[in-house]
Amino acid sequence: MDDSLYFSESHLAVREMVRAFAQEHVAPVAARHDADSTFPWENVKRMGELGLLGIPWSEELGGAGFDTIAFMIAIEELARVDASHSITISAHTTLGTSPIVYFGTPEQQQRYVPMLASGQVLGGFGLTEESAGSDAGGTRTTAVRKNGHYVLNGSKRFITHAGVGEVFVVTAVTDPSKGSKGISSFILTKDSCDLETVKALGIGHSEELPKMAGFRSGKKEDKLGWRASDTRELLFDNVEVPAENLLGTEGLGFINFMKTLDAGRIGIAALSIGIAQGALDEALKYASVRKQFGQAIATFQGVQFQLSDIATELEAGRHLVYHAAWLSQNGKPFGKEAAMAKLFCSELAMRATIKAIQIHGGYGYTKEYPVERFMRDAKIGEIGEGTSEIQRIVIARHLLRELAG
């Protein structure tokens, strides 16, 4: 892709900075964190110091003052080496922080965004439930208003940063009679589950945040991929949430989280492109040195065809990602384009990683090479932030609306 089409000199500088960080600090530890399913707090601290946890937010809110395209570049470059590190900045920024930036009051923004943008604490987004996955409007968690506060009861499932995070935007039903129009959003706070570690590192915890009684994380998920990313339940047991922690207007929670998911889909698309590029990097390197029948396997047509397919689809996917990002940051409608990018790139990541393993042969099936980790990490891209099936529904609805005029 022609860099000048979407990227300025500052974008290219961000890319080089993140690429160097990923090679120096992420690549050496990615396999260990994956094997042990441990959260990479040391690198999270470094990412906070580099400004990677607040890339698109204004300097007035404690961010780096860049834009959506710079954010997508960082997500892609980290995923090229390790998807778990990548989803950490993606989920924290898009899901944990952006709802407060876009829908919060000035007081809420000033209170929470600077500490999130700096990485002082990590954030998350509580939407998915046991019976509300693709049916996001099927939320069962309730919020009942009593004496100047709301009382929340229920749970959320498969929440990124549920354990390690301290600031969360969560959805709950405030008016059961109104269906999806009776869902609202709230800002909740708790302690990180890794208090000893984060206090020693000086990141990931704030003594200023109130700890809401009854709000806690549940069991940690033992996942196929993204194993260095923290995924758990969030549990609400008569949690008293001050009325001023209502995010936006009561009843607009569903509309607002759908907007949040639209933006998040571009991030998953960028992450998927990074995984696919990382798989191609490894496949090219391996095919150039692995010899069979007296010559490098890169000279065999069957291998060349697979490499060519991955590279061609990567070009297409990258255009989809950065076109959607450009639309988003320029205030233009981007819901259809985000769904297209997420659908194509997540499925591309699976195709690319499988081909990369095939090129590696038996070695690709071992942990000696990172391509098996790339394949495991790629799969969730077809599920999270709306499954591939949901993306096709979203795209079709846009097409039919356009047809109707």
N, C-alpha and C positions, 0 to 999 in steps of 0.2 A: 504494500500500500504506500502511496506517495505521502510521506510525512507532512508535507506542506499543506495537504488538503484539510486536515483537522488540527494539526499541532503547530503551536507557536514555539519560539526558542525556549520560553519558560517551561512549556510542556516537555520538550526534549530534555531539559535539565532535570526535571522531576523524574523522567524515565531513567536517566543515567544514575541518578542518586539512588532510586529504589532498586535498580538492577544491581548496583554495587553492594548495597546493604544486603540484598537477598543472597548474593554469592558469598559474601564474607561471613554473615551471621546466621542465615537461615539454612543454607545448604548443608553445613556441617552437622546440624542438630536435628534436621527434619525427620530422618529415619528413626532416631532414638525416641523423640517425642511421639511419633506414630506408634512405635512398638510398645511403649510404656503407657500410652494414652494420657500424657501429662501436658498441662497447659504451659506454654512457653513464656512464663512471666518475665524472664530476663530480656527476651527480645521484644516483648510488649513494652517494657520500659524504654528500650532503645527507640521503638517506633513512636512512642509518645514524645521523646526528646527530639526526634526528627520532624515532628509535626504531622505524622501520618495518620493520627487518630482524629484530626480535625481539618483535613485538607480543604473541603469546599466551604468552610464557614469563615465568616468575616473575622478580621483581626480584632474588631470591637467585641466579638463574642469569644475571643481566645483561640480562634482558628488560624489556619495558615494563610487564608486569603486567596486561595486558588479557586478552581472551578470544577464543574462536573467532569470534564474531559481529563483533567489532571488526576482526579479521584479514580476514574476508570483505568488510567494508565498504571497507577500504583497497584490496584487490584490485580490487573493482568500480570504485571511483573512479579509480584509476590507469588501468584498461583503458578507461574512458570517454574518455580522451585518447590513451593509447598502450598497447597490449597488451604491448609488449616490456618496458617498465618494470614493468608489472604482473606478468608471469611471473617477473621477477627476484626480487621479494619472495616470490612464491608458491612457486617451486621451491626457493629458498634455505631458506625456513622449513619448508615441509611435507616436502619430499624430502630436503634436506640436513641439517636440524637435528632434526626431530621423531623420527626413529628413535633418535637418541642420547638425547633427552629421555625417550622412552617405554621403550626397551629397554636403555639403557646402564647401566653400574654407576655408583654415586655418583662414583667417581674419573673415569670417562670423561665424565660430565656436567660436572664441575667443570673438567676440562681443556679441553673443546672448546666447550661451549655458550656461555659468556660471550663468547668471541671471535667466535662466529657471530652471537649475538644483537645484539651491538653493531655488527656489520658490519666488524669489524677484518679478517676474512677472509670469503670467500664459500664456500658449501657446495654439494654436488651429490649425486646419487643414481645409481649405476651399476647398472642392471638390464637394459635392452634390449640385445640382441645381434643379430648378422647373421641368425641363424636362431632367435632367441627374442624375438619381438615380442609378438603376442597370445598366443603360447604361452610365457608367462613361465616356466613350469616347465622349458622346454627349455634352460636355462642350460648353456653349454659351458665357461665360464671355470672353472679348477680351483684348488683350494687344498689343498696337500699339507703335512701337519705334519712338520717336521723340526727336531730339536734346539731345542725351545722357541719355534719360530716357524712360520709358515705361508709357503709359497712359492706365489705366485699367478702363473698364466699364462693369457693370453686377451685379450679385448678387449670393450668395450662401445660401442654405437652410439647416435647421436642424443642425447647427454647434455648437458643444460643446465648451463652453467658449467664444462664440461670443461676449457676453456682458462684462464678467468679465476679459477676456484676453487682453493682450497688444501686443503679438507677434504671427503672423500667417503665415503659409505657405499656399499659395493659388495657384490654377491652372487657367490658362487662355490660350486662343487660340492666338498664335503668327503668325501662318501661316494657314489660313483656307483651303488652297489647299491641305494640307497634311494629313487631317483627324486626327487620334489620334497621328500621328507623328508631328503634328503641335501644340501640347499642351506643354506649359512650366510652370515652377513653380517659384514663387516669394516670398520673405519675406516682409511682410507688418507690419506696427506698428501703434498703436493708443492708446488712453487712455482707461483704464477700465471704465465701466459705473458706478462703485461704488466708485468713487474717494474719497468721504468724508470718507467712511468706511475704505478703504485700507490705506489712509494716516494716519488715527488714529491708525490703527493696525501696521503700518510699514511694510506691505507686500502687494504685488499685484500691485505695481506701480513703474515706473522708470522715473525720470525726464530726464535721458540721452537719452531716445528713442525719435526720431523725430515723431511728430504726422502728419500723412499724410492727407492733406486736401481732403475731399470727401470720406474718408474711415471711415465707422461707422457701428454700429450694429443696427439691426431693432427690430421688435417686439419680445417679449419673448414668447416662446411656452408654452401653458398650457397643460402639458403632463399627460398621464395615470400613468407612472412610472418615475423613475429617477427624481423625482420632485425637489430634492435639487441640481440637476445638471443644470447648466445654458445652455439653448439651444435657439438660436435665428438665425435670418438672418444676413448675412454680406452683406453690400451694398457698391458698388464702383461707384462713380460718378466723372469721369475724374480724377482719382487718379494718381498723378505723382509719379512713383516709380523709384528711381535711377537705372541705369543699373547694378551697383554693387550688387543690391539686387536680380538679377536673380539667382535662386538656381540651380546649375548644368548647363548643356549645354542646349541652346535653342532647343526645340523640344523633349527633353527627359522627360518632365513632366509626361506623361502618364506612361511610363515604371517605373519611380521612384515612383509614387504614388501607382502603383500596388505592388511594393516591400514593400512599407510602409503598405499597407492593409494586405499583407500576415502576417507580424509581428503583426499587430493589431488584427488579428483573434485569435492568441494564447491568447492575453489579454482578449478578449471577452469570450473565452472558459474558462479561469481561473476565470473570474468574474462569469460566469454562474455556475461553480462548487461551488464557494463560496455561491451563492444564494441557490443552492440545498442542500449544507451541512447545511446552516442555517435553512432551512426548515425542514431537518431531525432532527436537534438538538431540534427544538421547538416541532416537532411531538412526538419524544421520551419522552421529558419532560412531555408533556401534557398527553400522553397515559399512563404514569406511575402513574399519580395522579388522573386522571378522572375516576370516578367509575360509572358503570352501572350494573344493575342486581347483585349488591353486590360485584363486583370485579373490579379491574383496567382494563380498556379496552385494555391495552397492553397484557392481557392474552388471548384475543380473536384471533382466527386464522385469521380472515379477516383483522384485524389490523396488525397482525404480518407479513402477506404476503406483505402488502403495505410497511411497514418499511423495510422488507428484499429486496424488489425490488429496492427501492431508494438506499439503502446501496450498493447493488451489482452494480448498474449502476454508482454510484459515484466512485467506485474502477476503473471501466473501463474508465470512463471519465478522472479521474485523471492521469492515465497512458497515455492517448492520449495527454493531456495538457503538461505534463512534458517531454514526448518523443519529441514532437514538439519543446519545449523550448530547450532541449538538442541539437537537430539537429541545431537549429538556432545559439546558442552560440558557437557551434563547427564548424561553417562555412560550414555546409552540406546543401543540398537542403531540404527545409521543406514546400514548398507551398502546396503539397497534404496533408501532415500531419496536417498543420495548418487548412486547410479547413475541414478535417475530425474532428479535435478536436472541431472546432467552431460549425459545424453542430450538432454533437452528443451532446455536452454539453449544447448548447442553448436549444435544444429540450428536453434534460433531465431536465433542470431547470424548464421548464413548467410542465412536468409530475410530478416532485417532489413537486412543490409548490401546484399543484392541489390536490395531494394525502394528503399533509399536511393539507390543508384546510378541506378535507373530514374527516380526523381523528379528527380534532377539532370540527366537526359538525357545529352547528349554531354559536358557538363562533368564528370559523374560518372565518365567513363572517362579523365579526365586527372588528373595529379598536382596540379592547381591546387586541388583539394578533397580532404579526407582520407578520403572515403568509399571510394575504391578501396583505400587502405591498410587500412581497417577490414575490407573483404571478404577481403583476402589474409591478414590476421591471424586472421580468424574460422575459416578452414578447418581449421587444425591442432587446434582444439577438438574436432572430430569424430574425431580420430585419436589424439592423445596421451592418456596416462593411461587407456588402454583405449578402443578404437574404439567407434563407435556400435553396431556389431554385438555387441561384447563386453558393452556395457552392457545390451543387450536379453537376452543370455544370463544375465547376473547377475540382472536383475530377474525373469526367468522362473524361475530356480532358487529365489529367495526365495519366489515365489508358490507353487511346487509344494511347498516345505518347509512353508509355512504350511497348505496344504491337507492335507498328511499329518499335521498336528498336532504 
